[in-house]
Amino acid sequence: MHVVFRESRGLEETEVPTDPGQSPAELIALSYSDSDLGAFAAGWHRASGGLPSLRLCNLSALRHPVSVDQYCETTLAGARAILVRLIGGEPYWSYGVASLQDLARRRGIALAFLPADGRPDPTLDRYSTLPLPVLRRLTTLCDQGGAVAAQMALAELAHAAGLHTAPVQGEAAIPEFGFYDPDHGVIQRPKPGLLVSFYRSYLTSADLAPVDAMIRALRAAGLDATGVFAPSLKAPGFAEWLAPHLPGVAAVVNLTAFSARDDAGATPFDGADGPVFQVALSTAPRELWAAEERGLSAADLAMHVVLPEVDGRIFLGAISFKQAQERDPDLQFSRMIHVPDDQRINAAAARVRAWLNLPAKRRAVVLSTYPGKTYQLAHAVGLDALASAGAMLGIPHDDLGRRLKAGRLHWPQADYLATLARLPARLRDDLAAAWGAPPAGGFHFAALRHGADLIALQPERGEVATRAEDYHDLTRTPCHEYVAFYLWLRTQADALIHMGAHGTLEWLPGKSVALSDECWPEALLGDLPVVYPFIANDPGEAAQAKRRLSAVTLGHLPPPLVDAALPERLTHLERLLDEYSTADGLDPRRRDRLILAIRDEARAAGVEADLGLPPDAAPAEAIPLIDRFLCDLKDSRFGDGLHVYGSGACGKAEREGLTRALSGQRVAPGPSGSPARGRQDVLPTGRNLFTVDPRAVPSRNAYAQGVRLAEELLRRHLQDHGDWPRGLVVDLWGSATMRTAGEEFAMALHLAGLRPRWDAASGRVSGVDILTLAELGRPRIDVTLRVSGLFRDVFPGLAQLFETGAAALATRDESPDDNPYRHRIPRVFGPKPGLYGLGLADLAETFSDEARHAAGEAWLAASSHAIGADGRISHQPQAIRERLSGADAFVHAQDLPESDLLLASDYAAHEAGFAAAMARIGAAHPALYHLDATRPDQPRARTLTEEIARVTRARAANPAWADGMMRHGFRGAAEIAATLDHMAAFANLAGVVPGHLFDLYHEATLGRPEVVDFMQRENPAALAAMRALFARLIASGLWVTRRNSVLAGVAP
């Protein structure tokens, strides 16, 4: 029997060591809760010398092992008794728990570890040195809260250590649950109107400033509000106690953290029909929030934003920040208290009032102009936005696209300037510096009226010529027309409906979350309620709208999937393969003739070129690959047309969700994900989308699937190259990580020989374990992560986790051939904070060496910021070039069955953009892999050319796909044109599209008279763009065709 020692590293090792600077005292109290520490401070001072000396410290200052060791030596070693309150149990301070237990047992210190979440914790009991009855009394007193109870707890602790204390006077009688008024304290019943929910500990520790300010701001806005408190929204009995008071409650503004859902999925507020709003009480100082673009720390993001979204709450931003009071010389402790921000509180109250003023008498439906082409207006992923808008407003949509292009509504310059003057001065200065004076003639918006309602096209945020660079760039100032449009819209509508994924408002300059009045999305939107129908399988983009626009994101179905039949031109090849399978092992001459026939047929059909098979490839290599390719084609699926919001299997639920949102009622929460990948919990759609807790990624199931993905990728690379990858770049997206709970990231960990370590109680990831080389059975793969902007913002802990694991691998006594991590260098790269996207769209469509070089530089520039193990992001442009120079492979994993790499421009930007970057630095042409993870039980690693060929043959060149799009008029024609745009981008930047695939697409579109007639009728500009692009492809040499009919059709 062999015992395998597996080394582990925890996330606490990424913290920076700190020294609280405290001398010893007889009593020590430690907690993550400032409310706990404030109560202990009040209790100690209340005793007026009747208690032993005391030190207080927040455990956040003792996260690093070095900090714990230092504190044990300088402060704790001189104590007689120590009390530690822990939220989440031993795993959340494991090193500290072990160190204190060892110290206490060696020195005879009375030690009490107490759970702070209201639940018994036998593990903490075992680590304590005090008897269970004492621990239970201490827990009861700490849970009770307040100065009197805290004094009693300190006296109990002192007695347990044999120390004398004075008698405690007074009673600790604060109810578990109750209602609260800023002017009268605890009251018996609420006023009709709103509830403001908060932690009981804020009351017991006299830390009520943000609660009082929020209630008073709501009252000043004309909304009756009453406070309601509890130890936790999940506290036993709270939901039952509150239920009789909920009828008639118009809304709830929640100041607590986390989700309140119980095991049955219910929350204490479900009995109220109004919306539940969420505000954040940031644990950071206001100065830090003001200075940083991310807005909230990773912990605050999870506690105050992500987890409350699970309950369907509408996020209104941060309303208070932590501030240290003067250091108490007796306790050597500075208490941190919540300090409200009046401007943020008033903004939150205004948004609450706007939502409660619904139902909307005037609705504005805004349609995207992405990707900046007139024939692509009203773009939305998987959604016919024109038909959906028409159905929503009750207007004909057959010619809506053309009418929107022609319709104009005027807003005079004088009205604009008067409204603009109310924006913060910094934004007005930026606008003037970037764009100069506004046009003297005012603005003419592409918009139509329908009664009191409005339907409009979202303007360009910058000049069309620079749009690709602008689109996801939060540092760019929008132009006057864009600013004017939203300021005008606020005068025209009571609610905004943005139709489909996605627009540009949520990507404007400003903080990633918890915005200020100087962030462009808030400055333009004001308090206007936003309802955002969003495809249910795109959680990342939806989260951006929820967190930066306070939007209710209503999930809608993707288009239904249909099976892709084998193309007719390949049926003879299939028959030959079937015949070969029965002939194998029989007549050798017959088998040899079939091999030649199969190879000739595959070569003539372009299949061998799709697979990269050389003419001298052995039959044992070629035949299985050809056969598998045909099987993959038959197993493929594609979306049948586009979805129309409010139709299909979930049509009633989608319509109901929209009606409730526009009426200011609560919309039930619903998870996001792909129904076609087994996520049936996404149905019914029409609910307010939420996503995963980033701290629980990757999940155990995701890790198991990540191992499968890693093994499939390595299998394919060995098959193609006969060796392991020398250097592998893994492309990670935020939305995919949310959908799969981290499968792709888990794949990267396994390639490196790392495994997540999970907290048994919560399922959250707490560190990494190092797999031995014996367990791996191969060398560690040299992995570089290129993460998207959303991944950087939502999953900063994963970037830190990978770097922590890489640092641990650097210390292993393993040969460099087996362990490339011995060389310590940055390995996780992404865009600059505040930036999203790659900015390649226009360059991808410009067929010149200069444009390809510029595209490569753009990819490098958007990947030039390294994320360290401590979470710090630094600009390291040379480091990413060095990582690429040592790479020979790249992989992007796709989990979405409803999409493919020719349906969206992001695939070409990321995958072909990488190839352009490699060419730009003069590196050898890498192996480019597209890892098909749409069927979890059958992952397939394909070369980029092979995947493009599969998609072209199965979907793009399939007449059934174009037939489906022809049911959707203007938008259907736009989708047909977009597929060609994306094929051209792959051909231009990476050279991975063989000419015969363009032949097939031309034949399936412009080669069909009925398709040409349809496009000419519905969207002639899209038809003209396709004809021009086909001609440019031939002229540039990117498409070489031998078909005379094609050459005649595209001739100038």
N, C-alpha and C positions, 0 to 999 in steps of 0.2 A: 504494500500500500504506500502511495506517495502522497505526502501532505504538500499542497500548493500554498505558498505564502503570497497573498495578493496585497500589494501596497495600495494605500488609499490617500487621497488628498481631499480636503474639505474647502468649501467656499469661504469659510472664515479666514483662510490663509490669504485671501485677497484684500482683507482689511489692513489699514495702516495702524501700527502700534501707537497707543496714546498713554499718557501718564496722568491720572486724575490729580496727582499732587497732594495726597492726603496723608496726614500722620495717623498713627494708630489710635483707636478708641475702644472702649469696652463693648459697645454694641455697634454692629454694622447692619444696614438694610440696603439691599440691592433689588432693582426691578427695572424692566424695560419701560414701565409706565411712569410718566412724570406725575400723573395724578396720585399714584401710590406714594411716591417720594414727597410730594407736596403735603399729603395727609400725615406722613410720618414727621415731617418738619413741624407742621402745626401742632401735632400731638406732643412732640418733645418740648416745644416752647410752652405749650399749655401747662405742662407739669411744673414749670418754674423752678427747675433745679431738683425736682423729685425723681429724676431718672438718671441712670449712668450716662457717661459721655457717648456720643453717637456720631457715626459717619454715614452719609447717604451717597449713593453713586448709581447712575444709570448704566445698565448693562451694555448699552450701545457703545460706551467708552471702553468696554472690556471684551470686545469681540475677538481681537487678535490674541493668539496664544502668548505672545511676548507681553502684552498688556496684562493678561491674567497672572503670569509669573511675577511680574514686577509688583502688582498690587498685593499678591499673596505675601511677598517678602516684606514690603514696606508698610502695609496697612493691616491686612487680615491677620498676620502672624501674632499681632498684639491684642487681638480681640478675645473676649470671653464668650460672646454669642454672636451668631451670624444668621440673618433671615434673608432668604432669596425668593422672590416671587417670579415665577416663570410662566409665560404664555406659550403654549405649545409643547411644554414638557422638556425633558432632558436633551433631545436632539437639537434644540435651538440654542443650547449653550453647553454642548457636550464636553468640550475641553475644560471649561470653567467648573462644571459639576464634578468632574473627576478630580481636578486639582483641589477644590475646596473640601471634598470628602477626604482626600488623603491628608490635607493639612489638619482638618478637624479631628480625625482619629489619632493622628500623631501627637497633637497638642491638647487634646481633651476639650476642644471647643464645642459648645452647644450649637448645633447646626440644624436649621429648619429650611428644607426646600418645600415651597408651597405652590400648588397650581393656581394660576391666575385666570383660568377660563371657566370656573364654576364646576369643574368635573373632578372627581377623585383621580389621583395618579399614584398607583402603587409603586411605580418605579421611583418617583421622587421620595416616597415614604422610605424606601430602602436606602436611599443615599443619605437620608437625614440621620442624625444621632439622637434625636429626642423621641420620647415615647409617643405612640399614636394619639392618645388623648390630648397631649399638649399640641401636637400638630393640628388636630382638628379644631381646637379652641383658637389657635392662631389663624387658621384658614377662615373660620367664621368671622372673626374680628376684622381681618383684612378685607373680606368680601363685603362686610357691612359698611366700611368706609367712614370717612369723616374724622375730625380731629380727636374726638373722645374715643372712638373705637381704635384709632391708631395709637393713642396713649396707652390704652388697655393692652394692645398687642405688644408694645415695647415693654410694658411692665411684666407681662407674661413671659416674654423672652428673657428678661433680666432675672426673673425668679428661677427660670429653668437653669440659669448659669450660676445660681447662688448669690446673686447681687441684690442689694436692698433697693426698694423703691418706695415712694410715698403713695398713699391711697389715691385712687382715681375718683374724682368727683364728677357727677353728671351722668347722663344716659345717652347712649348712642342709638337714637330712635329715628332713623330715616327710612321710610318705606322702600321696599324693593322696587316697586313700580309706582309711578304717580304722574300727576299733571303739574305744570309749572308755569308761573307768570313772573316776568322780570320784576314787577312791582310788588308782588305779594308772596313770592316764594312758592312752596308746595301748596296746591289747591285741590279741591275735591273733584271737580269735573271741568272738562274743557268748554270753551266757547264754540258755537257752531263756526265752521270755517276750515282752517288749515291746522295741521299738526306739525310741529318741529320736533323731531325725535333726536335724542342725544343720550350719551352715556350717563348713568347715575354717578359715576366717579367724578364727572365734571362738577356735579352738585356737591358731593361730599368733600371735594378738594378745593371748593370755592374758585373753580376755573371756568367761569360761566360767561366770560365776555363775548365770545362769538355767538353763543346761544342767545343771549340778551339782544345783541345787535341784530341778529337775523330776525328774531320775532318782531322787534321794533321796526325794522325796515319793511317787513311785510305789512305791518299795520299802517305804516306811512304810505304804502302803495294802495291802501284801501282794502286790504285783505285781513280779516280777523284771524289771528294765529295764537296758538297755545302750545307750550312745550309739553313733551311727554318723555319720561326717562325710564330707563331699565338698565340693569347691569350689562345686558347684551340683548339684541333683538331675538336671539335664540334662547334666552333664559327660560327655563321651565315655568310654565304658567303665564308668561307674558301675553302670548297670543290670545289665550282664553280671557284674561283680564281685560284686554283692550277691545275685544270683539264687540261688546254691547255699545261702545262709543263710536264705532266706525260709520254707521249709517249717517249720511249727511256730511261726512268729511269730504271737502272738495279736493284736497290734495295733501300730500305729505312732503315735507322738506327734511331729508335725513342727513344728520351730521355724524352718524356712526360709520364705522368701516366694515368691510367684508359683506358677503351675501347673508341674507337672513333666511334662506330657504331651509326647510327641514327635510327629513328623509323622504317625505312624500311630495316634495317640491312646492310646498305652501310657504307663504310668508305671513307675518302678523298683519300686514296691510291689505291682504287680498280682499277683505270685506268692504274696502272703500273702492268706489268706481273711478276715482280721479287718479291722475298720474302721481308717481312717486319720483321726486327730484333728489339728486345726490349732489352734495357739495363736499369738498375736501378740506379738512383741517390739516394743512401741511405740517409735517414734522421738521421742516427746514426753516431757517430764518428768512424773512422777507427779502433781505438783500441778496441771498443766494438765488431765490426764485426769480427776482428781477434780472439777475445777471445771466442766468443759464437758459439756453434755448429749449432744453428738454422739459422745463416746467416743474416736473415732479421727479423725485427719486424713484428707483425701481420698486422699492417697497411701498411707497405711497401710491404709485401707479397701480400696483396689484390690489392694495387694500381699499383705496378710495375710488377706483375707476373700474378696473377689470372685473373684480368680483361683484361689486354692486350691479354691473351690467347683467349679470346672471338673473337678477330679480326684475329686469326690465326698467331700471331707473334711468332717468334723463339727467345726464351730467351737466352741471352748471359752472364748474370750475372751482378754484380754491378761494375760500373766503377768509382764512386766517392763517397765521404763521407762528412758529415758535420763537419766543424771545427769552433770553436768560435774564433773570432778576439779579440784583446785586448779590455777590457771594456772601453767604452766611458765615461769619467767622467762627461761630461755635460749632457748626456742622461741617465746615469746609466744603460747602455745597452751594451751587447756584441753581435755583429752581427754574425750570423751563415752563413757561405758561403760554397759553394760546392768546394771541393778540389779533383781534379782528381788523380786516382791511375794509374801511367804509366803502371805498369805490367798488370793490369786488362784491361786497354784500348788496349794495344797491343795484348793481348789474344783475345779480342773481334774482333779486326780488322783482326786477322789471321783467325778466324772462318768465318767471312764474306767473306774473299777472297777465302777460301776453298769451300764455297757454290757456289760462283760465278764462280769457275773453272769448275763446272759441266756443261754438262753431264759427268757422270763417265765413263771413259774408262775401269776401273777395278772395279768390284763390289765384295764385300765380303758379303756372307750370313752366319750369325752366328746362330746356333741352340742351344737351352738350353740343359744342361744335368740334369736339375732339374727333380726329386728329388734325384739325385746322384746314380741311379741304371742303369746299362748298358742297360737293357731292357726298360728303360723309357727315352732314349735319344730323343731329339727333342720334348720334352713336350711343349705344348702351350695350354692355356685354350680355349677349343672349336674349336681348329684349327688343321687340319692335316698339321703340319709344313713341313713334308717331301714332301708331294704332292704339297704344296704351293711353296716350294723352287724349286722343279723340274719344275713347271709351269713357275716360274719367270725366271729361267735361261735357260729354254728350254732343260732340260735333263731328261731322264727316272728316275722315282722315285720308281719303284717297289722294287728294292733291295738297295735303297739308304741308308737305315739304316744299313744294314750289311756292305756295302762298307765303310761307315764312321767309323764303328768300326774297320775296318781293315786298312784303308788308313792312311798313315803317311807322313808328310812333315817335313824336318829337318831344324833347325836353329842352327848354331854353337854357342858355348859358347862365343867365342871372339866377334861375332857380337852383342850378347846380352849385354855383359859387356860394349861395346863401346856405345850402345844406352842407357843403364841404367845410365851411368855416367851423362847424361843430366837431369836426374830427380833431384828434390830438395834433398839436403843432408839429411834432416830429414826423408824423405821417404826411402832413401837408408839405413839409419841407422836402421830404424824400420824393414825393410825387412831382414837385416842381423841379427838383434837381434832375430827375430821371426823364421827365417828359415835357418840361417847359409849361407854357400857358395852355389852357384848354381851348378847343376850337371856338371861334367867335360865334359861329352859327348854331352852337348847341349840339345836341346829339340826336341821332335818328336810329332808334333801336329796332332790330328785327323782331317784331312782336305783333300779335293780333289780339283783338278784344272779342270776347264772347259773352255778352251781357256784362255782369260784374266781374267775370273772370278774365284772366290774361294768360296767353301762352307766348313764350318768348325764347329766343336763342341766346344762350350765354355768350357774351362777346369774347373776343380774344383778350387774354391778359397782357399781351405784348404784341409787337408787330409779327405778322405771320412769318416773315423771313427768319425770325429768331425763335419761333415758337417751340421747337424741339428742345432747345436749351432752357426755355422758360418754364415748361409745363410742370415739372416737379421740383422746381428750384424755389425754395422758400425765401431765398435772399433777394429775389427780384421783385421790384415794385410794379404793381399792375398799372396799366395805362389809364388815362383819363376816362376813356369810354367805358372801361370795365368798372372803375370806381363809380362813375355816374350811374351805370346801370343798376347797381345794387342800392345806391342811395335813392334812386328814383323808384325802385321796386318797393322799398319800404313805405313809400307814399301811396302805392297802388294796391297793396295786398295785406291781408291779415294773416296769411300763412303761405309758405313757399313749399311747393312740391318739386323736388329735383328728380326728374324721371330717368332712373337707371344709372348703372355704374359706368363711368363716374364723371364728375365735372372737375372744375379747377378751384372752386372757392375754398375747399378744405385743404388745398395745398399752397395757399398764399403765405407770404412771409409772416413769421411769428413763432411762438412757442409750439412745441409738439403737442402739449396738453396743458390744461390749466392756464388758459390764455389771459392776457392783460388787455386793457383798452387800446394799447399800442400795437396789438397784433391785428394784421389786416382782416382775417376772417371775422373777428368780432367787431372791428370798426365798421365794416361794410354791412354786416348782417344785423347788428344791433340786437334787439330782443325779438326779432321776427321768428316765429316757430318754423322749423324745417321738418318736413316729412320726406323720406328718401327711399322709394322702392329700390331694392338692391338684390342682385342675384344671390341666392342663399349660399352658394359655394365660394364666395369671395369675402371671407371675414376680415382680412387685413384692410382692404380699401373701405369696407363698411365701418370698421373701427375708427378710421381717420375722420369720417364724417360724424360719427357719434361723439368723439372726444374733442373735435375742434369746432363743430357747428351746433352742438347740443341736439343733434338730429335724432328722430325716431327712424330707425332703418328697418323698413318692412321687407322681410325676405320674400322673394318670388321664385317660382320654379325655373330651372334651366329648361331649354327646349327638350322635348322628349327624344330619347336616343332610339335609333333604328339600326338594324344590322346592315353592314356593308357586304353586298354580294361580291363574289369574285368577278373582276372585270371580264367581259366577254372575250376580249383578245387574249386572255390567259387561260381559257378553259381547255384549249388543246394541250397546253403545257401541263395542266393538271392531269389530263387523261394519260399523258406520257409518264408522269410520275406514278400514277396509280398502276399503270402497266409494269413499270420498273419494280415496284414494290412486290408484285407477284412473280416477276421473272427472276429476281435476285436469288441465287442459289440453284438455278436451273440451267438452261442452255447458256453458256458463256458468250456465244456469238450473238445470241438474241439480246443479252444484257448489254454487251458492248455497243450494239447498234442503237439501243435505247439511250445509252449514255450520250452518244454523239447527237442523237435527235433532241434530247433534253437540252444539252448545252447549246446547240444551234438555235433552238426555239427560244431559250432564255436570253441568248445573246441578241437575237433579232428583236425581241420584245423590250430590250433594255434592262432586263432583270439583273443580268450579270453586272452591268454598270452600276445599278442601284446598290448591289451588294459589294462592289469593289473587287470582284473576282477577276484575277488575271487569266488570260487564255490558257496558261499552262497549269492552272490549278488542278490538283488531283481530283478524280471523281469522288473519292471518299470525303473530301472537303467540300466540293461544290454541290453535290446532289442534296445532302442534308440541309445546306443553307438555302438552296432554292426552294426545297419543299417547305421548310419552316417559314420562309417569307410568304409563300402562298397561304399557308395556314394562318399566319398573322393577318393577312388581308381579309380572309374569311371571318376571322374573329373580331375584326375592327367594328366600331360603331361610330355614328356621328349624329349630331343634332338635326332633327327634322324641322327646318325652318327656324323661326324665332318665337319666343313666348310673348303673349299679349297679357299684360297685367290684368288679373281678375278673371282669367279664363282657365280652362283645363281642370285637372283633378282637384286642385286647391283653390279654384276660382272664388268660391263663396267665402272661404277664410281670408283670402287676400283682400276682397272687397270689404269685408267686415273690419279687418285691421285698418284699412285706409279710412273708413268711415269713423271709427273710434278715434284714430289719431287726429283727424280734422275736426272732431267734436271736443277735443281736449280731454278725452277719457283715457284711462289706462289701457295700454296695449300689452297683452301677455308676452312674456319673453320667449324666445325660441332659439335653439342652437343653430350654428352655421356649419355647413359641410356639404358633401356631395351625396345626394340620394343614390346616385348610380354606383357609388363605391360602398354601399351598405349602410349609409347613415340615414336610416329610416326615421330616426328621432328628429330629423330636420322637418319632417312633415307633421301637420300641415304648415305650409308657408303662410305668409301674412302676419307673422309675429315679429316682435322687436328683437333683432339679431344680437347674440352675444357670442363670445369666444372663450378660449381656454385661459386658465390661470398660468401665466408664464413661468411661475416657480415650480410647476408640476410637469414641465417639459424637459426632456422627453419622458413620456409615460412608459410603464413597463411594456405594454403592448407595442408602443412605437419603437422601443429599443429592439424588441424581438424582430419586428419587421425591418428595422434598419440593418440588422445583421444579414437578413435575406438579401436586401438590396446590395450591401457591400459584397457579399459572396457572388452574386450574379454579375456585378461589375467586374470583379477580379477574374471570374471565369471567362468573360468576353475578352478582356484584355489579354489574358494568357492565350486564348484561342487566336487572337489577331496577331500578337507580337511575340508570343513564346516566353514572356517574362512578366514580372510584376511592374506596375507603373513606377517610373523613377521619381516623378513628382506629379501630384494630382491636385488640380484646382477644383474645388467643389462649390457650385453656385447655389446659394441658399436664399429663398424668398420668405418674407414674413407671412404672407397669406397662406402659403403651402405649409409652413411650420404650424400655424394655427389649425389648419384643417386636419393635419395628420398627427397632431400632438408631438411633432418633432422627429418623424421618421428619417428625414434626410440628414438632420443633424446627428441622429443616432448612428446613421451609416458612417458619417465622418469619424465619429468616436471609435467605432469598431475597426475602421481601416487603420487607425493609429494604434489600436490595441488598448483602448480605454472603454470603461463601462460606467454608466451613471450609478451613483449610490443614492438610494431613496430613503427618506424618513418613513419608518414603518407606520407611524400613526397618520400622518397627513398625506403621504404619497408624494411629497415635494422632493425635488432633487437637492441633495445636501453636499455632493462632492463627486469625485470619480474614483474608481478602482482601476488599478493597472493590471491588465492581463499579461501573464508571462508569455514568453515566446513559445514555450511548450504548449500552452493552451491555444495560441494562435495557429501554430503549425506553419508559419510563414514569417517573413520580415514585417516590420511595421511600415506602413505606407506613408510616405512624406506628403502630408496633406496641407494645403492652403485653403482657407475659407474666404470666399468673396461673398459678403452679405449685403442684402439690399438695405435701403434706408429704413423701411418699416421694420425689418428684422433688427437692425441696430437699435431702434427706439423701443420696440416691444420686448425684445429678448436680450437685453444687455448682459444678463447673467449667463446666457449660453456662450457668448463670446468670451467672457471671463472664465467660464468653466473649461473651455477648450484650451485657453492659454495656461490655465492652472495645470491641466493635465500634461500639456507640452513641457512645462517647466519641470514637472515631476519626472517625465521621461528623460529629460536632459541629465538627470543625476544617476540614471541606471548604468550598471556595469555591463553593458552590452556592446557588441562590435558596431562600428558605424554602418556596416553593410546591413545589419539587422535593425539598427535604430538610428535613423537620420535625425532624430530629435536631440541627439547629443550636441548638435550645433544650435545654440539658443538664439533664435531670431523671431521677429513678429510673424504671426501666421494667420491672423484674422484681419481682414481689410474690408472697408466699405467706403461710402461717400462721406463727405464732410458733414458734420452735424448740421441739421437743417436742410440738407439737400436730399432729393429723391430722384430716381431715374438716372439714365445715362446720357441723355441729350444727343442721340445718334440718328433720329428719324430722318432729318433732311440730308444728312451725310450718307445714310444708307441708300438714299434714292438718287444720289449723284454718282454717276458711273465714271470716276476718274481715279487715278493713282493718288492725287492730292486729297481727294475726299476720303479715300480709304485710309490714308495716313492720318488724316484729321480724326476719323472715327476711332482709330486705334489709340490716338492720344486722348480722345474724350473718354474712352473706356478706362484708360490708365488713370486719368485725372479723377474720375468718379470712383476709383478704387484705391485711392492713395492715402487714406487715413486708417492707421492701425489702431485696433482696440486692444488694450493691455489687460493683464490679469487683474489689475486694480480698477478697471473700468474706464481709465483715462483714454481719451482719443487724441492721437497725435498725427500730424501731417508727416508722412514718411514716403514720399514719391519714389525714392531710390529703392526702398525696401520692396515695394510691390514689383518693381522691374526685376530685381534680383530673384524674387520668388518665381516669376514667370520664366526667367531665363533658365531655371533649373527644372521646369515642368515639361512633361511630355504627354500629358493627358488632361482632359477637362470633362466634367460631367454635370449635367443638369437633370434632376429627377422631376418627372411630371406625374402628379397623383390624380389629376382631374380627368375623368372619362369624358366629361362634357366639352372639353376643349382639345385643341391640338396646336402644334407649333406654327401653323399657318393661319390661325384665327386671330392672333393678337401680335402686335408689333414688339412686345417685350421679349418674346423668345429670340427673335433675330438680334435685337439689341444686345442681349446678354450673351447668347451662345455664339453668334457670328461676330459680335463685337469683340469677344475674347480672341477669336482667330485674327481679327484685324490688329488687336493689341500685340499679339505674338509676332505678327509680321512686322509691326512697327519697330519692335526692339531687335529685329533680326534673328529671332529664335526659329528653330526648326519647326516645321508644320506639326502641330500636336494631333494626337488622337482625340477626336471630338465625339463624345458619347451623349446620347439622349436616353435616359433611363426611364422606361415606361413602367410606372408603378400604379397604373390605373386598375389593374387586377391584383390585389394584394397577394393572392396565392400563386401568381404566375408573373413575377417581374421579368422584364425583358430589357437588356442593355443592347442598344443598337447604335451604329455609327450615325452621325448626323445626316449623311446622305441617305442612308437606309431608312431613317425615320421620315425624312421629307418625301421619299419615294412611297413609303407606306401610306402617308397621309394624302398625297396627291392621288394615288391610284384608288384608295378606299373611299375618300370623301370628295376632294376637290374636283377630280375628273369624273366623278360618278354623276350621271345625269339626274339621279334621284335627289342629290343635294341641291343642284341648281333649280330643280322643279320645286323643292320646298321653299327656296328663297323667292321664287317667283310668286308666291302667295303673299309677299310682304311689300310689294310695290317699291317705293323709293328706297326704303331701308334694305330690301332684299338685293336690289341692284348694287347698292353701296357695299354690301358684304361680299358680293361676287368680285367687285373691283379690289376690295381690301386683300383678299387671298393672293391676288397677283402681286400687290405691293409687297407682301411679306415674302413671297417666293423670290422676288427680285432682290430684296434686302439680303437674304441668305446667299444668293448667287454673287452679289456684289462684294460683300464683306468677307465671305468665307469660301467662295468658289465650290459650294457643295451641292449645286443643283444641276444635274446633267441636262443637256439640251432636250432630250426626248420627253422630260417631264413638262417642260414648257409646251412642247408639241401637244401633249395630252390635255393640258389645261386650255390651250387655245382651241383645240377641237371640241372640248366640252362646253365652251362658252361662246366665243365669237364664231366658232365653227357650226353652231346650231342657230339656224335662222330664227327660231322661236325665242331664243334667249336674246339675240340681238334686237328683235322687235320689242320685246319686253323692256329692255334697258333703254331703248330709244324713246319709248313711250313714258316710262316712269322716272328715269334719271339719266337724261342724255349726257350730262356732264360726266357721269361715271363711265359711260360707254366710250366717250371721247378720251378719257384718261387711260382706259385700258388699251385702246388702240395706240395711243401715243407711247405708252410704256412698252408694249410688245415691240414697237418699232425701235425704241431706244435700246432695248435688250439686244436686238439683232445688230444694230449699228455699233454697239459697244463690244460685240463679240461674246457677251455673256450667254447668248442663246444662238447656237448654231443649229439650223434646221435644214434638212434636205427635202422638205415638203414644198413642192412648187405652189400648192394652193395657199400655204401659209405665207410664202414670200410675196405672192401676188396680193394677198389681202392686207399686208402691212406696208406695202410699197408706198412711198410718199406720192 
